[in-house]
Amino acid sequence: MRGKTYELVICSMFIGFMAVGANISPYLTIGGVPITLQLLVALLAGGMLGSRLGAFAMAAYMFTGLVGAPIFAQFKGGVGSLLSPTFGFIVSFIFVAYISGKIIEQSPNPKKRHFLFASFAGLFLNYIIGTNYMYVVLRFWAEAPEAFNYIMAWSWMLLYIPLDLLVAISSAFILPRLHTALKRYAPTNTYRSV
């Protein structure tokens, strides 16, 4: 019972972290580019909670927003979010947490290089899923300009790549300590990362 309660509490915490990370952009811009901390939270979820629980926390965040809780960026929520060009990034966070957690789980004693690889793999999935979803929505539902094409969708993302690389590197340096601390203090039957 204690393990299940712990999992519910920790997943709820990460839903809250994602909601804060999604809406920090009015206060955090670099070079005119609004920044969210959602990628960092998704990477931390995978690295700290493991693939299964990390992905579950990110899926719970997505479904909580879809049922109407205003926890997506700009305090939006509801089923209409499915047609938002950026909703693919929300979907990607499930896979980001899963793959980053799975990579760390594969090493019995993860080193910084494992965390770095996990962070970059998560970043890669974030861009692949999010940018492709954005392209499809803009091209087929949002009536993008006629000149809009797949290359243009990726070129828009160039603004965010340097900052997201910094986020991935930062998570690789933050995660080892958090991962160790959580493994030490979590109920023994709950933590399944190693």
N, C-alpha and C positions, 0 to 999 in steps of 0.2 A: 504493500500500500504506500509506504513512504516513497518508493521509487517513482510510482505513477504521479503522486502529488508533486514531487520534485520536477518531473518532466513538464507537468502542466504549468507550474510556476515559471520555470526557465523559458518555456515557449512563449508565455504571456509577456515576459520581460522583453524578449526579442521582437515581439509584435510592437510593443511600445517603443523600443529603440528604432525600429524601421519607420514608425510614424513620425518620430522626432527627426530622424535622418532625412525623410522625404520633404520635410517642411522647414528645414534650416536654410534653404537657398535664399530667402529674402535677406538673411543676415550674413551670408557667406558667398561672396562672388570674387572671382580672381580674373582680372583682365576683362571684366564685363561678362564673364561666363558664370551663370548660376551653378552652384555646386550642391549636390546632395551627398549625404553620407550613406546611402542605401547599399552601395557596392561594398563599402567597408563592413557594414553590419552583416551582410550576407556572407562575406568571407569569414568574419568572426564566428558567425553561427555554425558554419561548416567546420571550422578549425577547432572550436571549443566544444561543440555538442556532438560532433560526428556527422556522418552523412545522413543517417536516418532521421535523427532528431532535428538536425539543422534544416534539412529539406522540409520536414514537417512544420517547423516554425515559420519558414518563409511561405509555405502553402497556406498556413493559417492566416498569415498577414494578408495574403492576396484575397482569400475568401471573406475575411472580415471586412475588407474594403469593398468587395463586390456586393455584399449584402447591404451596404449603405453607410457604414461607418466612415466618417470623413478623415481617413488616414493616409490617402494617397497625396501626392504633391499638390500644393495649393489647397489643401484640406478638401479634396474631392473624394468621392466614393460613389458606389452604385454600379449597376450592370452596364450603364452607358459608358463606363470606363473601358470596356472591351474594345470600343471603337476609337479610343485615344491612340494616336501614333506612338506614344511612349509606353503603352501597356505591355508591350513585348519585353521591356526591361524588367517589369514587375514579374512576369512569368519566368524570365531568365534567372531571377534570384533563387528560385527553387533549385535549379540545376547548378547554379554557382555554389550554393551551400552543399549540395550533394557531392559534386565532383571534388571540391576542395577538401571536404571531410573524408571522402573515400581515399584520396591520395595520401592524406596524413595517416589514415588507418592502416595503409599498406606497409608502413614502416613501424616495426616494434618499438623503436626508439627514435622518433623523428628529430632531424636536425634542421638548422635554418634553411638549408637548401630544399628540403622537402616542403617547408612552409612557403618558400618563395615559388617553387614549381606549382604548388597548389593554388597560390594566389594568382599566378599568371594564367593557369588553366581556367580558373573561374572568370577572370577578366575576359579571356578569349570567348568563352561561352556567352558571357553577358553581351558582348558586341555582336556575335553571330546571331543570336536569337533576337535581341532587341532591335538591331538595325534592319534585319530582314522583315520583322513584324512591322516596323515603322514604314518601310518601303511599301509593303502590301497595303496597309491602311491608307497611306497617302495616295497611292496610285489608283486604288480601286474603290475606296469609300469616301475619301475626303476631297475628291476632285482637285488633285494637285494640278499645277500648270502643265500644259502640254509638253513643255521642255523638260519636265522632271523625269529623271531616269535613275537607274540603280547606282550608277557611279556618283551621281549628285547626292544620293542618300548617304553614301559612305563618306563623301567629301565633307558633309556637314559634321560628321562624327570626328573629323580631324581636330576640331576645336577641343574636344573632350579627352582625346587620347593621352596627352602629356599629364593631365591631372589624374586620370584614372590609373596611369602607370605609377604615379606617386602614391596613390591610394593602395595599389597592390603591393608595392614595396613596403609601405608603412605597415600593412597588415602582416606581412611576413616577419617584421621585427617585433610587432606587438604580440602576435599569436603564441610564440613558444612559452612565454611566461604565463599567459592566461590559460593555455592548454594544460600546462603542468599543474597550475593552481586548481583548476576545475577538476582535473583527474584526481587530485589529492583529497578534495573536500566533498565531491559528489558522492551520493550513496553508491556503494560498490556494485549493486545489481543494476544501476542505471547507466553508468558511463560505459559506452561500448566502443570507444574510439580505438582502443588498443587491445 
